[in-house]
Amino acid sequence: MKVHFYATLRQIVGKKTIEIPVEKQGTLQQLVDEVITRYPALSHELVDEQGELYGYVHVFVNGRDSRFLEDGLSTIVDPEDTVSMFPAVGGGQG
C-alpha cells in the first residue's frame, strides 16, 4: 500500500511516499501503528499518550478523511488503497 506524507511528516520520514505491505482484513489503525513502528519519530506527531490520533492530524484513505469513514480508524484497508497523512497546518497572516 502506498502511504503519502505531507509537510513536517514528510521531513521526518525523509520522502513523500513509502510502501507498506498490509495484511488481509487489516485496519487503518493497524497501518498507522505500523507506520509509527517503522518511523518512531512520527509517534509524537501523530498520536497522544494513549495512542489516539491527535484531532488535528488527518489520515485520508483514497481521498476520504478517516473521520468521515463509517468505521473511522477501524476501516479495513486494501493493498490497492492509497493513504495520505497530514499534520496540523497553520500559517498565514493574522
N, CA, C and O atoms as CSV, one atom per row, in Angstrom:
chain,resi,resn,atom,element,x,y,z
A,1,MET,N,N,0.838,-1.169,0.000
A,1,MET,CA,C,0.000,0.000,0.000
A,1,MET,C,C,0.883,1.231,0.000
A,1,MET,O,O,1.908,1.272,0.679
A,2,LYS,N,N,0.484,2.228,-0.759
A,2,LYS,CA,C,1.213,3.484,-0.782
A,2,LYS,C,C,0.708,4.380,0.348
A,2,LYS,O,O,-0.496,4.548,0.545
A,3,VAL,N,N,1.661,4.945,1.080
A,3,VAL,CA,C,1.340,5.900,2.131
A,3,VAL,C,C,2.104,7.179,1.810
A,3,VAL,O,O,3.332,7.174,1.715
A,4,HIS,N,N,1.360,8.282,1.643
A,4,HIS,CA,C,1.941,9.581,1.317
A,4,HIS,C,C,1.999,10.438,2.580
A,4,HIS,O,O,1.084,10.410,3.404
A,5,PHE,N,N,3.076,11.193,2.721
A,5,PHE,CA,C,3.259,12.078,3.859
A,5,PHE,C,C,3.393,13.510,3.369
A,5,PHE,O,O,3.930,13.764,2.291
A,6,TYR,N,N,2.899,14.437,4.170
A,6,TYR,CA,C,2.913,15.846,3.792
A,6,TYR,C,C,3.528,16.690,4.901
A,6,TYR,O,O,3.520,16.317,6.075
A,7,ALA,N,N,4.061,17.837,4.493
A,7,ALA,CA,C,4.624,18.857,5.387
A,7,ALA,C,C,5.665,18.256,6.329
A,7,ALA,O,O,6.580,17.569,5.876
A,8,THR,N,N,5.538,18.505,7.626
A,8,THR,CA,C,6.553,18.065,8.591
A,8,THR,C,C,6.664,16.548,8.672
A,8,THR,O,O,7.730,16.029,9.006
A,9,LEU,N,N,5.603,15.835,8.377
A,9,LEU,CA,C,5.664,14.370,8.412
A,9,LEU,C,C,6.615,13.866,7.330
A,9,LEU,O,O,7.360,12.911,7.551
A,10,ARG,N,N,6.590,14.500,6.176
A,10,ARG,CA,C,7.482,14.121,5.079
A,10,ARG,C,C,8.939,14.337,5.481
A,10,ARG,O,O,9.808,13.536,5.137
A,11,GLN,N,N,9.201,15.413,6.207
A,11,GLN,CA,C,10.566,15.683,6.664
A,11,GLN,C,C,11.056,14.588,7.602
A,11,GLN,O,O,12.223,14.201,7.534
A,12,ILE,N,N,10.199,14.086,8.467
A,12,ILE,CA,C,10.575,13.032,9.409
A,12,ILE,C,C,10.843,11.722,8.680
A,12,ILE,O,O,11.831,11.044,8.960
A,13,VAL,N,N,9.970,11.367,7.751
A,13,VAL,CA,C,10.102,10.112,7.009
A,13,VAL,C,C,11.264,10.184,6.018
A,13,VAL,O,O,11.933,9.183,5.763
A,14,GLY,N,N,11.496,11.361,5.468
A,14,GLY,CA,C,12.597,11.536,4.528
A,14,GLY,C,C,12.215,11.356,3.075
A,14,GLY,O,O,13.059,11.459,2.184
A,15,LYS,N,N,10.942,11.087,2.837
A,15,LYS,CA,C,10.444,11.001,1.460
A,15,LYS,C,C,8.937,11.164,1.459
A,15,LYS,O,O,8.278,11.082,2.496
A,16,LYS,N,N,8.411,11.399,0.263
A,16,LYS,CA,C,6.974,11.664,0.143
A,16,LYS,C,C,6.139,10.400,0.305
A,16,LYS,O,O,5.087,10.433,0.943
A,17,THR,N,N,6.593,9.289,-0.263
A,17,THR,CA,C,5.777,8.078,-0.313
A,17,THR,C,C,6.590,6.870,0.119
A,17,THR,O,O,7.759,6.724,-0.236
A,18,ILE,N,N,5.939,6.003,0.898
A,18,ILE,CA,C,6.530,4.714,1.240
A,18,ILE,C,C,5.533,3.622,0.880
A,18,ILE,O,O,4.340,3.879,0.725
A,19,GLU,N,N,6.029,2.422,0.752
A,19,GLU,CA,C,5.178,1.249,0.511
A,19,GLU,C,C,5.165,0.417,1.789
A,19,GLU,O,O,6.217,0.135,2.364
A,20,ILE,N,N,3.980,0.029,2.225
A,20,ILE,CA,C,3.844,-0.836,3.392
A,20,ILE,C,C,2.927,-1.987,3.014
A,20,ILE,O,O,1.805,-1.768,2.558
A,21,PRO,N,N,3.402,-3.218,3.201
A,21,PRO,CA,C,2.504,-4.351,2.943
A,21,PRO,C,C,1.407,-4.373,4.004
A,21,PRO,O,O,1.666,-4.119,5.180
A,22,VAL,N,N,0.201,-4.675,3.586
A,22,VAL,CA,C,-0.903,-4.742,4.547
A,22,VAL,C,C,-1.457,-6.162,4.590
A,22,VAL,O,O,-1.502,-6.870,3.584
A,23,GLU,N,N,-1.873,-6.548,5.784
A,23,GLU,CA,C,-2.493,-7.858,5.992
A,23,GLU,C,C,-3.910,-7.827,5.428
A,23,GLU,O,O,-4.553,-6.777,5.396
A,24,LYS,N,N,-4.384,-8.977,4.986
A,24,LYS,CA,C,-5.795,-9.057,4.603
A,24,LYS,C,C,-6.626,-8.759,5.830
A,24,LYS,O,O,-6.330,-9.253,6.918
A,25,GLN,N,N,-7.644,-7.970,5.671
A,25,GLN,CA,C,-8.526,-7.559,6.749
A,25,GLN,C,C,-7.820,-6.661,7.768
A,25,GLN,O,O,-8.282,-6.516,8.900
A,26,GLY,N,N,-6.698,-6.058,7.361
A,26,GLY,CA,C,-6.007,-5.106,8.235
A,26,GLY,C,C,-6.773,-3.802,8.300
A,26,GLY,O,O,-7.437,-3.409,7.340
A,27,THR,N,N,-6.679,-3.134,9.438
A,27,THR,CA,C,-7.398,-1.874,9.622
A,27,THR,C,C,-6.488,-0.679,9.407
A,27,THR,O,O,-5.263,-0.797,9.366
A,28,LEU,N,N,-7.114,0.456,9.272
A,28,LEU,CA,C,-6.374,1.701,9.149
A,28,LEU,C,C,-5.559,1.940,10.416
A,28,LEU,O,O,-4.432,2.428,10.335
A,29,GLN,N,N,-6.103,1.608,11.579
A,29,GLN,CA,C,-5.359,1.756,12.832
A,29,GLN,C,C,-4.098,0.904,12.826
A,29,GLN,O,O,-3.044,1.355,13.275
A,30,GLN,N,N,-4.193,-0.318,12.322
A,30,GLN,CA,C,-3.010,-1.177,12.241
A,30,GLN,C,C,-1.965,-0.577,11.306
A,30,GLN,O,O,-0.764,-0.685,11.556
A,31,LEU,N,N,-2.423,0.050,10.236
A,31,LEU,CA,C,-1.496,0.712,9.316
A,31,LEU,C,C,-0.797,1.878,10.008
A,31,LEU,O,O,0.419,2.029,9.890
A,32,VAL,N,N,-1.549,2.695,10.723
A,32,VAL,CA,C,-0.948,3.815,11.456
A,32,VAL,C,C,0.076,3.283,12.454
A,32,VAL,O,O,1.165,3.842,12.582
A,33,ASP,N,N,-0.265,2.213,13.158
A,33,ASP,CA,C,0.667,1.611,14.119
A,33,ASP,C,C,1.936,1.125,13.427
A,33,ASP,O,O,3.032,1.287,13.965
A,34,GLU,N,N,1.803,0.537,12.248
A,34,GLU,CA,C,2.963,0.049,11.501
A,34,GLU,C,C,3.847,1.209,11.041
A,34,GLU,O,O,5.074,1.117,11.083
A,35,VAL,N,N,3.219,2.293,10.607
A,35,VAL,CA,C,3.983,3.480,10.200
A,35,VAL,C,C,4.803,3.988,11.387
A,35,VAL,O,O,5.975,4.330,11.232
A,36,ILE,N,N,4.193,4.037,12.560
A,36,ILE,CA,C,4.901,4.509,13.758
A,36,ILE,C,C,6.014,3.532,14.151
A,36,ILE,O,O,7.072,3.957,14.616
A,37,THR,N,N,5.787,2.240,13.970
A,37,THR,CA,C,6.832,1.255,14.252
A,37,THR,C,C,8.032,1.479,13.343
A,37,THR,O,O,9.175,1.402,13.791
A,38,ARG,N,N,7.778,1.753,12.082
A,38,ARG,CA,C,8.865,1.966,11.118
A,38,ARG,C,C,9.548,3.320,11.286
A,38,ARG,O,O,10.744,3.464,11.029
A,39,TYR,N,N,8.773,4.304,11.720
A,39,TYR,CA,C,9.287,5.665,11.890
A,39,TYR,C,C,8.867,6.175,13.270
A,39,TYR,O,O,7.922,6.958,13.377
A,40,PRO,N,N,9.560,5.739,14.326
A,40,PRO,CA,C,9.157,6.081,15.702
A,40,PRO,C,C,9.043,7.580,15.970
A,40,PRO,O,O,8.255,7.993,16.821
A,41,ALA,N,N,9.810,8.392,15.266
A,41,ALA,CA,C,9.734,9.838,15.478
A,41,ALA,C,C,8.353,10.389,15.108
A,41,ALA,O,O,7.989,11.481,15.545
A,42,LEU,N,N,7.592,9.656,14.319
A,42,LEU,CA,C,6.238,10.101,13.953
A,42,LEU,C,C,5.254,9.974,15.109
A,42,LEU,O,O,4.214,10.632,15.114
A,43,SER,N,N,5.573,9.144,16.075
A,43,SER,CA,C,4.652,8.916,17.192
A,43,SER,C,C,4.251,10.232,17.842
A,43,SER,O,O,3.067,10.482,18.068
A,44,HIS,N,N,5.226,11.064,18.140
A,44,HIS,CA,C,4.966,12.357,18.788
A,44,HIS,C,C,4.107,13.272,17.917
A,44,HIS,O,O,3.385,14.127,18.429
A,45,GLU,N,N,4.189,13.089,16.609
A,45,GLU,CA,C,3.450,13.944,15.675
A,45,GLU,C,C,2.025,13.448,15.400
A,45,GLU,O,O,1.146,14.236,15.052
A,46,LEU,N,N,1.804,12.134,15.558
A,46,LEU,CA,C,0.527,11.547,15.153
A,46,LEU,C,C,-0.417,11.197,16.293
A,46,LEU,O,O,-1.628,11.384,16.174
A,47,VAL,N,N,0.130,10.686,17.410
A,47,VAL,CA,C,-0.735,10.155,18.468
A,47,VAL,C,C,-0.392,10.723,19.838
A,47,VAL,O,O,0.737,11.144,20.094
A,48,ASP,N,N,-1.396,10.724,20.713
A,48,ASP,CA,C,-1.195,11.195,22.083
A,48,ASP,C,C,-0.656,10.071,22.966
A,48,ASP,O,O,-0.323,8.996,22.467
A,49,GLU,N,N,-0.570,10.312,24.259
A,49,GLU,CA,C,-0.015,9.339,25.203
A,49,GLU,C,C,-0.821,8.039,25.259
A,49,GLU,O,O,-0.278,6.989,25.605
A,50,GLN,N,N,-2.087,8.102,24.928
A,50,GLN,CA,C,-2.941,6.914,24.926
A,50,GLN,C,C,-2.945,6.198,23.572
A,50,GLN,O,O,-3.640,5.198,23.392
A,51,GLY,N,N,-2.166,6.718,22.630
A,51,GLY,CA,C,-2.103,6.107,21.312
A,51,GLY,C,C,-3.228,6.519,20.382
A,51,GLY,O,O,-3.407,5.929,19.316
A,52,GLU,N,N,-3.987,7.531,20.782
A,52,GLU,CA,C,-5.094,8.025,19.955
A,52,GLU,C,C,-4.576,9.084,18.986
A,52,GLU,O,O,-3.748,9.919,19.352
A,53,LEU,N,N,-5.065,9.043,17.758
A,53,LEU,CA,C,-4.690,10.020,16.745
A,53,LEU,C,C,-5.092,11.414,17.216
A,53,LEU,O,O,-6.230,11.627,17.635
A,54,TYR,N,N,-4.159,12.361,17.148
A,54,TYR,CA,C,-4.484,13.740,17.504
A,54,TYR,C,C,-5.618,14.238,16.611
A,54,TYR,O,O,-5.722,13.849,15.448
A,55,GLY,N,N,-6.462,15.097,17.164
A,55,GLY,CA,C,-7.586,15.643,16.418
A,55,GLY,C,C,-7.181,16.484,15.225
A,55,GLY,O,O,-7.951,16.631,14.277
A,56,TYR,N,N,-5.988,17.033,15.262
A,56,TYR,CA,C,-5.541,17.897,14.174
A,56,TYR,C,C,-4.773,17.138,13.087
A,56,TYR,O,O,-4.373,17.729,12.084
A,57,VAL,N,N,-4.571,15.849,13.281
A,57,VAL,CA,C,-3.916,15.025,12.263
A,57,VAL,C,C,-5.002,14.430,11.374
A,57,VAL,O,O,-6.018,13.940,11.866
A,58,HIS,N,N,-4.780,14.476,10.076
A,58,HIS,CA,C,-5.758,13.920,9.149
A,58,HIS,C,C,-5.153,12.756,8.378
A,58,HIS,O,O,-4.074,12.865,7.797
A,59,VAL,N,N,-5.873,11.643,8.388
A,59,VAL,CA,C,-5.465,10.458,7.645
A,59,VAL,C,C,-6.562,10.189,6.619
A,59,VAL,O,O,-7.720,9.968,6.974
A,60,PHE,N,N,-6.185,10.212,5.355
A,60,PHE,CA,C,-7.138,10.011,4.268
A,60,PHE,C,C,-6.930,8.646,3.635
A,60,PHE,O,O,-5.796,8.195,3.472
A,61,VAL,N,N,-8.017,7.994,3.283
A,61,VAL,CA,C,-7.977,6.745,2.527
A,61,VAL,C,C,-8.648,7.028,1.199
A,61,VAL,O,O,-9.838,7.339,1.145
A,62,ASN,N,N,-7.879,6.918,0.126
A,62,ASN,CA,C,-8.399,7.198,-1.216
A,62,ASN,C,C,-9.104,8.549,-1.276
A,62,ASN,O,O,-10.153,8.688,-1.906
A,63,GLY,N,N,-8.506,9.554,-0.603
A,63,GLY,CA,C,-9.046,10.902,-0.646
A,63,GLY,C,C,-10.144,11.206,0.344
A,63,GLY,O,O,-10.658,12.325,0.362
A,64,ARG,N,N,-10.521,10.243,1.173
A,64,ARG,CA,C,-11.598,10.471,2.153
A,64,ARG,C,C,-11.003,10.503,3.556
A,64,ARG,O,O,-10.284,9.589,3.959
A,65,ASP,N,N,-11.312,11.562,4.290
A,65,ASP,CA,C,-10.814,11.736,5.652
A,65,ASP,C,C,-11.365,10.611,6.527
A,65,ASP,O,O,-12.564,10.332,6.512
A,66,SER,N,N,-10.477,9.968,7.288
A,66,SER,CA,C,-10.892,8.830,8.121
A,66,SER,C,C,-11.975,9.212,9.116
A,66,SER,O,O,-12.752,8.353,9.534
A,67,ARG,N,N,-12.043,10.472,9.504
A,67,ARG,CA,C,-13.088,10.898,10.448
A,67,ARG,C,C,-14.492,10.752,9.863
A,67,ARG,O,O,-15.475,10.657,10.598
A,68,PHE,N,N,-14.570,10.737,8.544
A,68,PHE,CA,C,-15.869,10.651,7.896
A,68,PHE,C,C,-16.159,9.267,7.326
A,68,PHE,O,O,-17.207,9.049,6.719
A,69,LEU,N,N,-15.234,8.335,7.521
A,69,LEU,CA,C,-15.487,6.954,7.114
A,69,LEU,C,C,-16.362,6.295,8.173
A,69,LEU,O,O,-16.215,6.570,9.364
A,70,GLU,N,N,-17.253,5.446,7.750
A,70,GLU,CA,C,-18.198,4.821,8.682
A,70,GLU,C,C,-17.500,4.169,9.868
A,70,GLU,O,O,-17.969,4.278,11.000
A,71,ASP,N,N,-16.379,3.488,9.615
A,71,ASP,CA,C,-15.682,2.787,10.686
A,71,ASP,C,C,-14.432,3.511,11.181
A,71,ASP,O,O,-13.672,2.952,11.972
A,72,GLY,N,N,-14.210,4.736,10.734
A,72,GLY,CA,C,-13.072,5.513,11.202
A,72,GLY,C,C,-11.764,4.749,11.045
A,72,GLY,O,O,-11.485,4.200,9.979
A,73,LEU,N,N,-10.962,4.712,12.108
A,73,LEU,CA,C,-9.676,4.020,12.051
A,73,LEU,C,C,-9.841,2.501,12.055
A,73,LEU,O,O,-8.869,1.775,11.852
A,74,SER,N,N,-11.047,2.022,12.280
A,74,SER,CA,C,-11.322,0.578,12.200
A,74,SER,C,C,-11.649,0.142,10.781
A,74,SER,O,O,-11.924,-1.033,10.539
A,75,THR,N,N,-11.619,1.078,9.844
A,75,THR,CA,C,-11.883,0.770,8.440
A,75,THR,C,C,-10.873,-0.241,7.927
A,75,THR,O,O,-9.672,-0.104,8.161
A,76,ILE,N,N,-11.362,-1.253,7.227
A,76,ILE,CA,C,-10.486,-2.244,6.596
A,76,ILE,C,C,-9.844,-1.583,5.375
A,76,ILE,O,O,-10.528,-0.977,4.550
A,77,VAL,N,N,-8.513,-1.712,5.276
A,77,VAL,CA,C,-7.807,-1.148,4.125
A,77,VAL,C,C,-7.365,-2.265,3.200
A,77,VAL,O,O,-7.118,-3.396,3.620
A,78,ASP,N,N,-7.274,-1.917,1.948
A,78,ASP,CA,C,-6.944,-2.861,0.894
A,78,ASP,C,C,-5.561,-2.507,0.345
A,78,ASP,O,O,-5.201,-1.330,0.334
A,79,PRO,N,N,-4.778,-3.481,-0.107
A,79,PRO,CA,C,-3.449,-3.177,-0.641
A,79,PRO,C,C,-3.449,-2.154,-1.779
A,79,PRO,O,O,-2.442,-1.478,-1.994
A,80,GLU,N,N,-4.544,-2.030,-2.500
A,80,GLU,CA,C,-4.620,-1.062,-3.604
A,80,GLU,C,C,-5.008,0.337,-3.131
A,80,GLU,O,O,-4.964,1.279,-3.921
A,81,ASP,N,N,-5.383,0.494,-1.876
A,81,ASP,CA,C,-5.753,1.807,-1.352
A,81,ASP,C,C,-4.530,2.712,-1.267
A,81,ASP,O,O,-3.393,2.244,-1.215
A,82,THR,N,N,-4.785,4.002,-1.254
A,82,THR,CA,C,-3.737,4.996,-1.021
A,82,THR,C,C,-4.106,5.761,0.237
A,82,THR,O,O,-5.222,6.261,0.376
A,83,VAL,N,N,-3.155,5.841,1.144
A,83,VAL,CA,C,-3.356,6.556,2.405
A,83,VAL,C,C,-2.467,7.789,2.404
A,83,VAL,O,O,-1.304,7.726,2.006
A,84,SER,N,N,-3.022,8.911,2.852
A,84,SER,CA,C,-2.271,10.160,2.946
A,84,SER,C,C,-2.375,10.670,4.368
A,84,SER,O,O,-3.451,10.653,4.965
A,85,MET,N,N,-1.245,11.126,4.915
A,85,MET,CA,C,-1.198,11.621,6.292
A,85,MET,C,C,-0.774,13.087,6.292
A,85,MET,O,O,0.257,13.456,5.730
A,86,PHE,N,N,-1.601,13.913,6.942
A,86,PHE,CA,C,-1.360,15.340,7.018
A,86,PHE,C,C,-1.260,15.768,8.471
A,86,PHE,O,O,-2.110,15.394,9.279
A,87,PRO,N,N,-0.237,16.545,8.824
A,87,PRO,CA,C,-0.169,17.097,10.175
A,87,PRO,C,C,-1.028,18.337,10.263
A,87,PRO,O,O,-1.669,18.738,9.292
A,88,ALA,N,N,-1.034,18.944,11.448
A,88,ALA,CA,C,-1.720,20.217,11.592
A,88,ALA,C,C,-1.083,21.218,10.643
A,88,ALA,O,O,0.138,21.252,10.490
A,89,VAL,N,N,-1.907,22.021,10.015
A,89,VAL,CA,C,-1.403,23.027,9.096
A,89,VAL,C,C,-1.815,24.387,9.616
A,89,VAL,O,O,-2.987,24.620,9.912
A,90,GLY,N,N,-0.874,25.260,9.724
A,90,GLY,CA,C,-1.162,26.613,10.183
A,90,GLY,C,C,-0.350,27.596,9.379
A,90,GLY,O,O,0.455,27.216,8.528
A,91,GLY,N,N,-0.561,28.810,9.646
A,91,GLY,CA,C,0.237,29.823,8.968
A,91,GLY,C,C,-0.630,30.922,8.410
A,91,GLY,O,O,-1.810,31.051,8.739
A,92,GLY,N,N,-0.032,31.687,7.582
A,92,GLY,CA,C,-0.747,32.821,7.022
A,92,GLY,C,C,-0.594,34.034,7.918
A,92,GLY,O,O,0.109,33.988,8.928
A,93,GLN,N,N,-1.236,35.088,7.557
A,93,GLN,CA,C,-1.150,36.308,8.340
A,93,GLN,C,C,-2.397,36.455,9.182
A,93,GLN,O,O,-3.509,36.171,8.735
A,94,GLY,N,N,-2.194,36.903,10.408
A,94,GLY,CA,C,-3.311,37.051,11.341
A,94,GLY,C,C,-4.033,38.329,11.203
A,94,GLY,O,O,-4.994,38.577,11.931
